[in-house]
Amino acid sequence: MKKKFIALSLAVLISSSQILTVSASREDEISQSKQQAQSDLEATNSRISEMEAAQEELLAEIDQKEQELVQIISAIEILDGEISEKETQIQQTKEDLAAAEAERDKQYEAMKTRIQYLYENGGSDAWAQILLEDGDLSNLLSKAENTQQLYEYDKESREKYISLVEETQNLETQLEDEKSELESMQQENQSQKAQLEQIVAEKKAASDDYENQIADAQNLAAEYTQMIQEYNEELQKIEEERQAEEARRKAAEEAAEKEQQEAAKNTSQKSTAGSSGSSDSGSQSSGSSNSGSSSTGSSSQGSASGQAVVNYALQFVGNPYVWGGTSLTNGADCSGFIMSVYAHFGYSLPHSSAAMRSCGRSVSYSEAQPGDIICYSGHVAIYMGGGQIVHASDEKSGIKVSSNAAYRQILSVRRIVG
């Protein structure tokens, strides 16, 4: 019976050795897959950051071009008003020109009528006839002076209206030139407006394309995160199986050793007699006890505790906040801080506060424990317990401890360890 028990114990030992070998091979395979997924996740997060930066730069360019477009549209509206005003002035000038030409022609006809009257009623002998009829030299001179004044008036009126017609014509030409210049400026503005509208449309299309690419990359990052989480869970199971097999192996070794000691004790009792045999047996029994004690060692923990995560994170309080950063010493943003803290314990989390809301498992805030991730809109923090959090707050405060975890609306609480 004892021989069968020993043989069974040896079989357990051999089986455990084989299981542990298979587990180690499986663990290596999963670890390699996890490492590849982590590498892919980091590359995807880096690509997301690059696309977000490019999109922000593109949005800034769109804003600038839209401001230029507003200025061009404003200039077009102003020029429309000026062109309309020039058209009104040109129309008024045409009316003034027509009136001046009519008055000029009227004065010309009146002058011709007066000249014809004098000629028809006096001819070359008109002045002599006036002198003979009147006989008064002073009256003659007075009439001659009136005739001269009438002539000068006709001449001045005609010259004035001719000058007015010329001035009006020149003004009309000037206004037409000014209107043509304004229309050229308007045409150029319309061309610039069309170009800006096309540029804005193209940049908005590119921004929308970035938006779609970022969304796809974020979905891919979430898949990698889920894969890594599953790999971690499988590695945890392998570790637990290894510990169980190790415990079974140790138990089998101790049982086999105990059987061997019992067999040796019985053999010694048969070959020797009296207290000497008993003393030797007792000595061997004592040795067996010591051997069993030395073979039971402590097993290593397969994952960190939440408090260990908190204690590690608190070492970096006071260090700077850097947007997009992941360095616990030189600067990190809120998600980069948590990602780097958990990376110290072998966990791979996304560099995104939104994506972290899908990590681990969800618990209520009333159930929150140290090490849990508190998720807000656009921000994340590590729960310390007692309502406190440690987080990379902002550029002014850096990494700090806050006494009220509920200072903002809590969207989710995620448990990564424990």
BARO-392019 format. One line per field, with one value per residue (C-alpha): residue number from 1; residue in one letter; x, y, z. Coordinates in nm, 2 decimals. Example, Ala and Ser with C-alpha at 12.3 -4.5 7.8 and 13.67 -1.06 7.14 Angstrom:
<rs>
num <- c(1	2) $
residu <- c(A	S) $
xx <- c(1.23	1.37) $
yy <- c(-0.45	-0.11) $
zz <- c(0.78	0.71) $
</rs>
This chain:
<rs>
num <- c(1	2	3	4	5	6	7	8	9	10	11	12	13	14	15	16	17	18	19	20	21	22	23	24	25	26	27	28	29	30	31	32	33	34	35	36	37	38	39	40	41	42	43	44	45	46	47	48	49	50	51	52	53	54	55	56	57	58	59	60	61	62	63	64	65	66	67	68	69	70	71	72	73	74	75	76	77	78	79	80	81	82	83	84	85	86	87	88	89	90	91	92	93	94	95	96	97	98	99	100	101	102	103	104	105	106	107	108	109	110	111	112	113	114	115	116	117	118	119	120	121	122	123	124	125	126	127	128	129	130	131	132	133	134	135	136	137	138	139	140	141	142	143	144	145	146	147	148	149	150	151	152	153	154	155	156	157	158	159	160	161	162	163	164	165	166	167	168	169	170	171	172	173	174	175	176	177	178	179	180	181	182	183	184	185	186	187	188	189	190	191	192	193	194	195	196	197	198	199	200	201	202	203	204	205	206	207	208	209	210	211	212	213	214	215	216	217	218	219	220	221	222	223	224	225	226	227	228	229	230	231	232	233	234	235	236	237	238	239	240	241	242	243	244	245	246	247	248	249	250	251	252	253	254	255	256	257	258	259	260	261	262	263	264	265	266	267	268	269	270	271	272	273	274	275	276	277	278	279	280	281	282	283	284	285	286	287	288	289	290	291	292	293	294	295	296	297	298	299	300	301	302	303	304	305	306	307	308	309	310	311	312	313	314	315	316	317	318	319	320	321	322	323	324	325	326	327	328	329	330	331	332	333	334	335	336	337	338	339	340	341	342	343	344	345	346	347	348	349	350	351	352	353	354	355	356	357	358	359	360	361	362	363	364	365	366	367	368	369	370	371	372	373	374	375	376	377	378	379	380	381	382	383	384	385	386	387	388	389	390	391	392	393	394	395	396	397	398	399	400	401	402	403	404	405	406	407	408	409	410	411	412	413	414	415	416	417	418) $
residu <- c(M	K	K	K	F	I	A	L	S	L	A	V	L	I	S	S	S	Q	I	L	T	V	S	A	S	R	E	D	E	I	S	Q	S	K	Q	Q	A	Q	S	D	L	E	A	T	N	S	R	I	S	E	M	E	A	A	Q	E	E	L	L	A	E	I	D	Q	K	E	Q	E	L	V	Q	I	I	S	A	I	E	I	L	D	G	E	I	S	E	K	E	T	Q	I	Q	Q	T	K	E	D	L	A	A	A	E	A	E	R	D	K	Q	Y	E	A	M	K	T	R	I	Q	Y	L	Y	E	N	G	G	S	D	A	W	A	Q	I	L	L	E	D	G	D	L	S	N	L	L	S	K	A	E	N	T	Q	Q	L	Y	E	Y	D	K	E	S	R	E	K	Y	I	S	L	V	E	E	T	Q	N	L	E	T	Q	L	E	D	E	K	S	E	L	E	S	M	Q	Q	E	N	Q	S	Q	K	A	Q	L	E	Q	I	V	A	E	K	K	A	A	S	D	D	Y	E	N	Q	I	A	D	A	Q	N	L	A	A	E	Y	T	Q	M	I	Q	E	Y	N	E	E	L	Q	K	I	E	E	E	R	Q	A	E	E	A	R	R	K	A	A	E	E	A	A	E	K	E	Q	Q	E	A	A	K	N	T	S	Q	K	S	T	A	G	S	S	G	S	S	D	S	G	S	Q	S	S	G	S	S	N	S	G	S	S	S	T	G	S	S	S	Q	G	S	A	S	G	Q	A	V	V	N	Y	A	L	Q	F	V	G	N	P	Y	V	W	G	G	T	S	L	T	N	G	A	D	C	S	G	F	I	M	S	V	Y	A	H	F	G	Y	S	L	P	H	S	S	A	A	M	R	S	C	G	R	S	V	S	Y	S	E	A	Q	P	G	D	I	I	C	Y	S	G	H	V	A	I	Y	M	G	G	G	Q	I	V	H	A	S	D	E	K	S	G	I	K	V	S	S	N	A	A	Y	R	Q	I	L	S	V	R	R	I	V	G) $
xx <- c(0.00	0.28	0.46	0.15	0.11	0.47	0.42	0.11	0.30	0.57	0.31	0.16	0.50	0.57	0.22	0.27	0.61	0.45	0.16	0.40	0.60	0.29	0.17	0.51	0.49	0.14	0.23	0.52	0.29	0.03	0.30	0.43	0.08	0.02	0.35	0.25	-0.09	0.07	0.31	0.01	-0.18	0.10	0.14	-0.23	-0.24	0.06	-0.12	-0.44	-0.23	-0.07	-0.41	-0.57	-0.28	-0.31	-0.68	-0.64	-0.39	-0.64	-0.92	-0.70	-0.64	-1.01	-1.08	-0.83	-0.96	-1.32	-1.21	-1.05	-1.37	-1.57	-1.34	-1.37	-1.75	-1.76	-1.54	-1.77	-2.07	-1.90	-1.79	-2.15	-2.26	-1.99	-2.07	-2.44	-2.36	-2.14	-2.42	-2.65	-2.40	-2.35	-2.73	-2.75	-2.46	-2.63	-2.94	-2.73	-2.55	-2.88	-3.01	-2.68	-2.69	-3.05	-2.98	-2.67	-2.88	-3.15	-2.91	-2.75	-3.09	-3.18	-2.86	-2.91	-3.26	-3.13	-2.85	-3.09	-3.33	-3.05	-2.94	-3.28	-3.38	-3.07	-2.82	-2.50	-2.70	-2.87	-2.66	-2.69	-3.06	-3.08	-2.88	-3.09	-3.42	-3.31	-3.07	-2.95	-2.59	-2.64	-2.94	-2.74	-2.45	-2.69	-2.85	-2.51	-2.40	-2.71	-2.65	-2.29	-2.40	-2.66	-2.38	-2.15	-2.43	-2.50	-2.13	-2.08	-2.39	-2.29	-1.94	-2.07	-2.30	-2.04	-1.80	-2.08	-2.14	-1.77	-1.74	-2.04	-1.90	-1.56	-1.74	-1.94	-1.61	-1.44	-1.74	-1.74	-1.37	-1.41	-1.70	-1.49	-1.21	-1.46	-1.60	-1.25	-1.18	-1.52	-1.43	-1.10	-1.28	-1.53	-1.25	-1.08	-1.41	-1.45	-1.10	-1.14	-1.47	-1.31	-1.01	-1.25	-1.46	-1.15	-1.01	-1.34	-1.36	-1.00	-1.10	-1.41	-1.18	-0.95	-1.25	-1.34	-0.99	-0.96	-1.28	-1.16	-0.83	-1.00	-1.21	-0.90	-0.73	-1.03	-1.00	-0.63	-0.71	-0.97	-0.73	-0.46	-0.72	-0.81	-0.44	-0.39	-0.68	-0.55	-0.20	-0.36	-0.54	-0.21	-0.04	-0.32	-0.30	0.08	0.04	-0.22	0.01	0.30	0.10	-0.01	0.35	0.48	0.21	0.30	0.67	0.60	0.37	0.63	0.90	0.69	0.62	0.99	1.06	0.79	0.94	1.29	1.16	0.99	1.31	1.52	1.28	1.32	1.70	1.76	1.60	1.52	1.56	1.84	1.61	1.34	1.59	1.71	1.35	1.27	1.57	1.46	1.11	1.25	1.45	1.13	0.95	1.23	1.24	0.87	0.90	1.17	0.99	0.69	0.78	0.57	0.41	0.45	0.15	0.03	-0.11	-0.07	-0.31	-0.50	-0.32	0.01	-0.10	-0.20	0.13	0.33	0.13	0.18	0.55	0.50	0.28	0.42	0.56	0.44	0.13	0.22	-0.06	0.01	0.29	0.34	0.65	0.58	0.88	0.90	0.53	0.21	-0.15	-0.43	-0.46	-0.08	-0.02	-0.26	-0.13	0.23	0.14	-0.04	0.23	0.47	0.26	0.24	-0.10	-0.14	-0.40	-0.49	-0.36	-0.71	-0.95	-1.25	-1.11	-1.03	-1.40	-1.41	-1.11	-1.14	-1.49	-1.74	-1.82	-2.04	-1.88	-2.01	-1.81	-1.49	-1.16	-0.81	-0.66	-0.99	-1.00	-1.25	-1.37	-1.51	-1.59	-1.24	-1.05	-0.95	-0.80	-0.69	-0.91	-0.72	-1.00	-1.18	-1.31	-0.96	-0.80	-0.45	-0.44	-0.25	-0.48	-0.37	-0.07	-0.11	-0.14	0.05	0.01	-0.17	-0.41	-0.76	-0.98	-1.32	-1.34	-1.70	-1.59	-1.72	-1.99	-1.85	-1.93	-1.78	-1.56	-1.34	-1.16	-0.84	-0.69	-0.85) $
yy <- c(0.00	0.24	0.16	0.24	0.57	0.66	0.57	0.78	1.07	1.04	1.04	1.36	1.52	1.42	1.54	1.87	1.92	1.87	2.10	2.37	2.33	2.37	2.67	2.83	2.79	2.92	3.21	3.30	3.29	3.51	3.75	3.79	3.86	4.11	4.28	4.31	4.44	4.70	4.80	4.84	5.03	5.27	5.32	5.38	5.63	5.81	5.82	5.95	6.23	6.32	6.33	6.54	6.79	6.80	6.85	7.13	7.30	7.26	7.40	7.70	7.75	7.72	7.99	8.22	8.17	8.22	8.55	8.65	8.55	8.77	9.07	9.00	8.98	9.30	9.47	9.34	9.49	9.83	9.83	9.74	10.06	10.27	10.14	10.21	10.56	10.62	10.50	10.75	11.03	10.93	10.93	11.28	11.40	11.28	11.47	11.78	11.75	11.73	12.04	12.23	12.14	12.24	12.58	12.63	12.57	12.80	13.08	13.03	13.05	13.36	13.52	13.44	13.59	13.92	13.94	13.87	14.14	14.40	14.30	14.30	14.63	14.83	14.67	14.87	15.20	15.13	15.36	15.65	15.61	15.61	15.93	16.11	16.00	16.10	16.38	16.33	16.20	16.10	15.88	15.74	15.65	15.51	15.28	15.18	15.10	14.89	14.70	14.63	14.51	14.28	14.14	14.09	13.92	13.68	13.60	13.54	13.33	13.12	13.07	12.99	12.72	12.58	12.56	12.40	12.14	12.06	12.04	11.81	11.59	11.57	11.48	11.21	11.07	11.08	10.91	10.64	10.58	10.56	10.32	10.10	10.10	10.00	9.73	9.59	9.59	9.42	9.15	9.08	9.06	8.81	8.60	8.60	8.52	8.22	8.10	8.13	7.95	7.67	7.66	7.65	7.38	7.17	7.21	7.13	6.81	6.73	6.80	6.57	6.30	6.34	6.31	5.98	5.85	5.95	5.78	5.46	5.48	5.52	5.22	5.03	5.15	5.03	4.69	4.67	4.77	4.50	4.25	4.35	4.33	3.98	3.88	4.01	3.81	3.49	3.55	3.59	3.26	3.09	3.23	3.10	2.76	2.76	2.84	2.57	2.31	2.43	2.38	2.03	1.95	2.06	1.86	1.55	1.60	1.64	1.33	1.12	1.24	1.16	0.81	0.76	0.87	0.64	0.35	0.43	0.45	0.11	-0.05	0.11	-0.02	-0.38	-0.37	-0.21	-0.25	-0.04	0.33	0.36	0.29	0.51	0.79	0.75	0.74	1.05	1.23	1.13	1.25	1.58	1.60	1.53	1.81	2.06	1.95	2.00	2.34	2.45	2.34	2.57	2.92	3.23	3.27	3.60	3.82	3.81	4.17	4.49	4.61	4.93	5.08	5.00	5.20	5.49	5.48	5.48	5.76	5.98	5.99	6.22	6.49	6.83	6.73	6.93	6.89	6.87	6.82	6.50	6.40	6.06	6.13	6.10	6.33	6.57	6.61	6.42	6.50	6.34	6.02	6.00	6.02	5.72	5.53	5.56	5.47	5.15	5.07	5.04	4.75	4.58	4.72	4.88	5.16	5.39	5.75	5.89	5.99	5.89	5.54	5.48	5.48	5.14	4.99	4.74	4.69	4.94	5.00	5.26	5.56	5.43	5.11	5.29	5.16	5.30	5.26	5.29	5.53	5.82	5.93	6.28	6.45	6.51	6.42	6.12	6.07	5.79	5.74	5.74	5.65	5.88	6.10	6.20	6.17	6.21	6.35	6.56	6.86	7.14	7.34	7.57	7.29	7.00	6.66	6.71	6.56	6.69	6.63	6.61	6.34	6.46	6.82	6.75	6.52	6.16	5.97	5.63	5.45	5.18	4.91	4.78	4.58	4.40) $
zz <- c(0.00	0.09	-0.23	-0.43	-0.24	-0.32	-0.68	-0.69	-0.54	-0.79	-1.07	-0.93	-0.92	-1.28	-1.39	-1.21	-1.38	-1.72	-1.64	-1.52	-1.84	-2.06	-1.85	-1.89	-2.27	-2.28	-2.06	-2.29	-2.59	-2.42	-2.29	-2.65	-2.77	-2.49	-2.57	-2.94	-2.84	-2.61	-2.89	-3.13	-2.87	-2.81	-3.19	-3.22	-2.93	-3.08	-3.42	-3.25	-3.08	-3.41	-3.59	-3.31	-3.33	-3.71	-3.68	-3.42	-3.65	-3.94	-3.74	-3.65	-4.02	-4.10	-3.83	-3.99	-4.34	-4.22	-4.06	-4.39	-4.57	-4.34	-4.41	-4.79	-4.77	-4.57	-4.83	-5.11	-4.93	-4.89	-5.26	-5.36	-5.17	-5.33	-5.68	-5.63	-5.51	-5.82	-6.04	-5.88	-5.92	-6.29	-6.35	-6.18	-6.39	-6.71	-6.61	-6.53	-6.86	-7.05	-6.87	-6.94	-7.31	-7.33	-7.17	-7.38	-7.70	-7.57	-7.50	-7.85	-8.02	-7.82	-7.92	-8.29	-8.27	-8.13	-8.38	-8.66	-8.53	-8.53	-8.88	-9.02	-8.87	-8.94	-9.14	-9.20	-9.19	-8.85	-8.64	-8.89	-8.90	-8.53	-8.52	-8.78	-8.62	-8.27	-8.32	-7.97	-7.94	-7.57	-7.66	-7.94	-7.71	-7.46	-7.71	-7.84	-7.48	-7.43	-7.75	-7.64	-7.30	-7.46	-7.68	-7.38	-7.19	-7.47	-7.51	-7.14	-7.11	-7.40	-7.27	-6.92	-7.05	-7.28	-6.98	-6.77	-7.04	-7.06	-6.68	-6.66	-6.93	-6.76	-6.43	-6.60	-6.75	-6.41	-6.23	-6.50	-6.45	-6.07	-6.11	-6.34	-6.08	-5.81	-6.03	-6.09	-5.71	-5.66	-5.92	-5.75	-5.41	-5.56	-5.69	-5.35	-5.18	-5.41	-5.34	-4.97	-4.98	-5.17	-4.93	-4.62	-4.78	-4.85	-4.50	-4.34	-4.55	-4.44	-4.07	-4.11	-4.25	-3.95	-3.73	-3.89	-3.88	-3.51	-3.43	-3.61	-3.43	-3.09	-3.16	-3.25	-2.94	-2.73	-2.90	-2.81	-2.46	-2.43	-2.57	-2.32	-2.04	-2.16	-2.18	-1.82	-1.70	-1.87	-1.73	-1.39	-1.44	-1.54	-1.24	-1.01	-1.18	-1.14	-0.77	-0.73	-0.91	-0.71	-0.39	-0.51	-0.60	-0.26	-0.09	-0.29	-0.21	0.16	0.15	-0.03	0.21	0.51	0.37	0.32	0.67	0.81	0.61	0.73	1.09	1.07	0.92	1.19	1.46	1.32	1.31	1.64	1.98	2.28	2.35	2.10	1.81	1.95	2.00	1.64	1.51	1.71	1.56	1.21	1.29	1.41	1.09	0.89	1.06	0.99	0.62	0.58	0.73	0.50	0.19	0.24	0.11	0.05	-0.30	-0.50	-0.57	-0.93	-0.93	-0.74	-0.47	-0.51	-0.21	-0.37	-0.67	-0.46	-0.26	-0.58	-0.74	-0.43	-0.49	-0.78	-0.62	-0.70	-1.04	-1.34	-1.56	-1.94	-2.19	-2.39	-2.15	-1.98	-1.77	-1.40	-1.33	-1.62	-1.68	-1.77	-1.83	-1.64	-1.85	-1.91	-1.53	-1.46	-1.76	-1.64	-1.27	-1.38	-1.63	-1.33	-1.21	-1.55	-1.67	-2.00	-2.01	-2.30	-2.31	-2.33	-2.05	-2.26	-2.33	-1.97	-1.90	-2.07	-1.88	-1.60	-1.45	-1.34	-0.97	-0.80	-0.63	-0.29	-0.35	-0.46	-0.32	-0.32	-0.67	-0.86	-1.15	-1.11	-1.45	-1.52	-1.85	-2.00	-1.69	-1.47	-1.13	-0.89	-0.59	-0.26	-0.02	0.22	-0.06	-0.18	-0.52	-0.66	-1.02	-1.27	-1.24	-1.46	-1.56	-1.26	-0.99	-1.15	-0.99	-0.66	-0.40	-0.39	-0.08	-0.26	-0.53	-0.61	-0.69	-1.04	-1.18	-1.17	-1.50	-1.40	-1.15	-1.30	-1.10	-1.26	-0.96	-0.68) $
</rs>
